[in-house]
Amino acid sequence: MIYTAGYGDGYSSDMSVFLKTQVGKQTIWIGISLVVLLITLAIDEKFWRTFAYLAYIVSMVGLALVLIFGKTIKGATSWFQVAGFTLQPSEFAKVGTCLAVAAFLSTYSTDLRQFRSQVTAVGILIVPMALILLQPDAGSALVFLSFFIVYYRQGFSANFLGLCLGAATLLIVGLVNPTTHVMTWLVLICSVVLMSDLKKKWPWALGIILVAIGCYAGIQQGLTWQVLLPAVAVLLPLSVIQYRNRKDRTVTLLWVGLVISAALTFVANFGFNNALGTHQQERIKVWLKPSECDPHGAAYNLVQSKIAIGSGGLYGKGFLGGNLTQGNFVPEQSTDFIFCCVGEEQGFIGSFSVIVLFLLLMLRLVNIAERQRTAFARHYAYGLAGIIFIHVLINIGMTMGVMPIIGIPLPFISKGGSSLLGFTIMIGIMMKMDSARFVG
């Protein structure tokens, strides 16, 4: 896929020239990664447990140094320039963080049901995320949230994760929608909750439906406070009735939740309109409201990506047969948008096959995790599976418009030596740990 993505630029039979092309450099990185894989498999598995925190510290130092000595590419200072090649320390920070998380969770004193352990667990993730956001590289920082999958499995409060997910949803929705519009629907939802256990609920249900229809029509006309007031007018009497029915705790929680939700959506909307630059606003709109974006401007990447994937049909146009791929119509088609090449030239069958392969890889990692004799190896395997899951979900999702375009590679397929080397090291460590099961 990297070969076909760069084919339109032309290739030379001269090996020295070929090795300078995208596929040539990636071939070199494949060779380096294979050597590193063999070295990783030769290292005793106890080494990784013993020096897990040291690996984490070294990777954090790398993230700090790149802010000072790194090379800026496309607005992000995320790479070290070394002998004509670039190294991205955030890819190796994933290795260090995965080892540190596994070491922390396998410590006898760690109990994620306790506040102290929860703070430490979150702190392990905040450090790399903060350093990466300073570059800035929101896509790579987002990957570290995958470790909450491991945390949840080890006893991290589901309620806390649910609250975080709810808050994140409100912030995202509030970015491009007025606070009054978001609150209108939340107030109506609260009304449904309070109405659900009333004996005579049908009159209230009919009223809520009529108000919802009216609010929808008002929102389409661009009204703001006018749509919120009818919704509140329904919720107030329901709150009074349920308060008298000794549902005071439920009523209080709903109103407190509404106040907090209003604050979150207001902050998000205010920040979007006043703190973000025009370019940042357009990238968010491309994800949340693509219909309002210029198809020849901010939405160009997404439009071309969808066209390329959709034009592949069932069987695809064949290797080197993609018109958009060979014409370089899709930006970053060898890195972040390489799945477009798969979709156009290999069609639905090829795209589905890639997704199935990743699914099998993740299921294999879960299977390996469950058969480990040590807690460290088990936690590490789950952490690795989570990282791959987030990468695949976001990368493939953003090429089809269901995820934000934040620049994140597709593991083992996108061009990028740091990504390939980082994932190779992580897989190699897991293979070595799994093979140690058979050693008495």
Secondary structure in CASP SS format (residue, H / E / C, confidence):
PFRMAT SS
TARGET T0000
AUTHOR 0000-0000-0000
METHOD secondary structure of the structure
MODEL  1
M C 1.00
I H 1.00
Y H 1.00
T H 1.00
A H 1.00
G C 1.00
Y H 1.00
G H 1.00
D H 1.00
G C 1.00
Y C 1.00
S C 1.00
S C 1.00
D C 1.00
M H 1.00
S H 1.00
V H 1.00
F H 1.00
L C 1.00
K C 1.00
T C 1.00
Q H 1.00
V H 1.00
G H 1.00
K H 1.00
Q H 1.00
T H 1.00
I H 1.00
W H 1.00
I H 1.00
G H 1.00
I H 1.00
S H 1.00
L H 1.00
V H 1.00
V H 1.00
L H 1.00
L H 1.00
I H 1.00
T H 1.00
L H 1.00
A H 1.00
I C 1.00
D C 1.00
E H 1.00
K H 1.00
F H 1.00
W H 1.00
R H 1.00
T H 1.00
F C 1.00
A H 1.00
Y H 1.00
L H 1.00
A H 1.00
Y H 1.00
I H 1.00
V H 1.00
S H 1.00
M H 1.00
V H 1.00
G H 1.00
L H 1.00
A H 1.00
L H 1.00
V H 1.00
L H 1.00
I H 1.00
F H 1.00
G C 1.00
K E 1.00
T E 1.00
I E 1.00
K C 1.00
G C 1.00
A E 1.00
T E 1.00
S E 1.00
W E 1.00
F E 1.00
Q E 1.00
V E 1.00
A C 1.00
G C 1.00
F E 1.00
T E 1.00
L E 1.00
Q C 1.00
P H 1.00
S H 1.00
E H 1.00
F H 1.00
A H 1.00
K H 1.00
V H 1.00
G H 1.00
T H 1.00
C H 1.00
L H 1.00
A H 1.00
V H 1.00
A H 1.00
A H 1.00
F H 1.00
L H 1.00
S C 1.00
T C 1.00
Y C 1.00
S C 1.00
T C 1.00
D C 1.00
L C 1.00
R C 1.00
Q C 1.00
F H 1.00
R H 1.00
S H 1.00
Q H 1.00
V H 1.00
T H 1.00
A H 1.00
V H 1.00
G H 1.00
I H 1.00
L H 1.00
I H 1.00
V H 1.00
P H 1.00
M H 1.00
A H 1.00
L H 1.00
I H 1.00
L H 1.00
L C 1.00
Q C 1.00
P C 1.00
D C 1.00
A H 1.00
G H 1.00
S H 1.00
A H 1.00
L H 1.00
V H 1.00
F H 1.00
L H 1.00
S H 1.00
F H 1.00
F H 1.00
I H 1.00
V H 1.00
Y H 1.00
Y H 1.00
R H 1.00
Q C 1.00
G C 1.00
F C 1.00
S C 1.00
A H 1.00
N H 1.00
F H 1.00
L H 1.00
G H 1.00
L H 1.00
C H 1.00
L H 1.00
G H 1.00
A H 1.00
A H 1.00
T H 1.00
L H 1.00
L H 1.00
I H 1.00
V H 1.00
G H 1.00
L H 1.00
V H 1.00
N C 1.00
P C 1.00
T H 1.00
T H 1.00
H H 1.00
V H 1.00
M H 1.00
T H 1.00
W H 1.00
L H 1.00
V H 1.00
L H 1.00
I H 1.00
C H 1.00
S H 1.00
V H 1.00
V H 1.00
L H 1.00
M H 1.00
S C 1.00
D C 1.00
L C 1.00
K C 1.00
K C 1.00
K C 1.00
W H 1.00
P H 1.00
W H 1.00
A H 1.00
L H 1.00
G H 1.00
I H 1.00
I H 1.00
L H 1.00
V H 1.00
A H 1.00
I H 1.00
G H 1.00
C H 1.00
Y H 1.00
A H 1.00
G H 1.00
I H 1.00
Q H 1.00
Q C 1.00
G C 1.00
L C 1.00
T C 1.00
W H 1.00
Q H 1.00
V H 1.00
L H 1.00
L H 1.00
P H 1.00
A H 1.00
V H 1.00
A H 1.00
V H 1.00
L H 1.00
L H 1.00
P H 1.00
L H 1.00
S H 1.00
V H 1.00
I H 1.00
Q H 1.00
Y H 1.00
R H 1.00
N C 1.00
R C 1.00
K C 1.00
D H 1.00
R H 1.00
T H 1.00
V H 1.00
T H 1.00
L H 1.00
L H 1.00
W H 1.00
V H 1.00
G H 1.00
L H 1.00
V H 1.00
I H 1.00
S H 1.00
A H 1.00
A H 1.00
L H 1.00
T H 1.00
F H 1.00
V H 1.00
A H 1.00
N H 1.00
F H 1.00
G H 1.00
F H 1.00
N H 1.00
N H 1.00
A C 1.00
L C 1.00
G C 1.00
T H 1.00
H H 1.00
Q H 1.00
Q H 1.00
E H 1.00
R H 1.00
I H 1.00
K H 1.00
V H 1.00
W H 1.00
L H 1.00
K C 1.00
P H 1.00
S H 1.00
E H 1.00
C C 1.00
D C 1.00
P C 1.00
H C 1.00
G C 1.00
A C 1.00
A C 1.00
Y H 1.00
N H 1.00
L H 1.00
V H 1.00
Q H 1.00
S H 1.00
K H 1.00
I H 1.00
A H 1.00
I H 1.00
G H 1.00
S H 1.00
G C 1.00
G C 1.00
L C 1.00
Y C 1.00
G C 1.00
K C 1.00
G C 1.00
F C 1.00
L C 1.00
G C 1.00
G C 1.00
N H 1.00
L H 1.00
T H 1.00
Q H 1.00
G C 1.00
N C 1.00
F C 1.00
V C 1.00
P C 1.00
E C 1.00
Q C 1.00
S C 1.00
T C 1.00
D C 1.00
F C 1.00
I H 1.00
F H 1.00
C H 1.00
C H 1.00
V H 1.00
G H 1.00
E H 1.00
E H 1.00
Q H 1.00
G H 1.00
F H 1.00
I H 1.00
G H 1.00
S H 1.00
F H 1.00
S H 1.00
V H 1.00
I H 1.00
V H 1.00
L H 1.00
F H 1.00
L H 1.00
L H 1.00
L H 1.00
M H 1.00
L H 1.00
R H 1.00
L H 1.00
V H 1.00
N H 1.00
I H 1.00
A H 1.00
E H 1.00
R C 1.00
Q C 1.00
R C 1.00
T C 1.00
A H 1.00
F H 1.00
A H 1.00
R H 1.00
H H 1.00
Y H 1.00
A H 1.00
Y H 1.00
G H 1.00
L H 1.00
A H 1.00
G H 1.00
I H 1.00
I H 1.00
F H 1.00
I H 1.00
H H 1.00
V H 1.00
L H 1.00
I H 1.00
N H 1.00
I H 1.00
G H 1.00
M H 1.00
T H 1.00
M C 1.00
G C 1.00
V C 1.00
M C 1.00
P C 1.00
I C 1.00
I C 1.00
G C 1.00
I C 1.00
P C 1.00
L C 1.00
P C 1.00
F C 1.00
I C 1.00
S C 1.00
K C 1.00
G C 1.00
G H 1.00
S H 1.00
S H 1.00
L H 1.00
L H 1.00
G H 1.00
F H 1.00
T H 1.00
I H 1.00
M H 1.00
I H 1.00
G H 1.00
I H 1.00
M H 1.00
M H 1.00
K H 1.00
M H 1.00
D H 1.00
S H 1.00
A H 1.00
R H 1.00
F H 1.00
V C 1.00
G C 1.00
END
